[in-house]
Amino acid sequence: MLGCYPRGMHGSLPGKAAEIRALLLSLIDTLPEGAALPPERELAVRWNVARMTLRRAVDELVIEELLVRRHGSGTYTTRPKVARWLGMIGFSEDIRRRGMRPGNQVLEFRHQKAERAAARRLRIPVGDPIIAFTRLRLADDFPMVVERTTLPAAYVPGLEAEDLNGSMYDLLTNRYGIDVVSGTSRLEPVMPDAKTAAWLDIPVTQPCLATHGISFDSRDRVFEYTSALYRGDRYAFTTELRMTQTPRARATSF
């Protein structure tokens, strides 16, 4: 089942189209993801509505990514993307705010020594002990993200794989006194490798969104480097943009 969606009348639709939108949402709730809607002609007769009005309500739900049209095939249910803000918020908290249940599966966990690339990112000497692990992040048991994280081992003594079943940021704060205060992140479109695609249960031809970033604590230490691969069919990233004031050039007399 796709879950429940808002039933309120949509502001951009006139009365009859908004009523049909509500009926379509009720219909979508009864169908599994990827199911075809009944033919347009059948729905128009069932709900005693003009096909043009029905089409307008369907158009709205296509824009909202609750339905998808396939040329020559029909209209199908789909799952709306999760709109994730680019900011200092952990996956678990973000998913809870959206009314879903976060989950984790630890896929890889190892202790090792920092090679040059990891040492540079974490700003520690080459050869220092680090902990590297990979987690599959879930929303309502659905695979969403493969997250690879590297931490300086000296900052998290005693950390083991079984400690990572919940929010890592909560763990860092409560056990180790590490407070996340800032970070930098880079976003890019990528194609998944075969292993990552299998973990996410997607084909290797499915475009994904990747983030690469470091996080700083209140002591201005880099305590984490993370590379995460998000399903492109389930995620959309949102950020807030503000104009910056550019100093005006001052006239100079010669």
Buried (B, 14 or more C-beta within 10 A) or exposed (E): EBEEBEEEBBEEBEEBBBBBBBBBBEBBBEBEEEEEBBEBEEBBEEBEBEEEBBBBBBBBBBEBEBBEEEEEEEBBBBBBBBEBEEEEEBBBEBBBEEEBEBBBBBBEBEEEEBEEEBBEBBBBEEEBEBBBBBBBBBBEEBBBBBBBBBBBBEBBEEBEBEBBEEBBBEBBBEEBEBEBEEBEBEBEEEBBEEEBBEBBEBEEEBEBBBBBBBBBBEEEBBBBBBBBBBBBBBBEBEEEEEEEEEEEEEEEEE
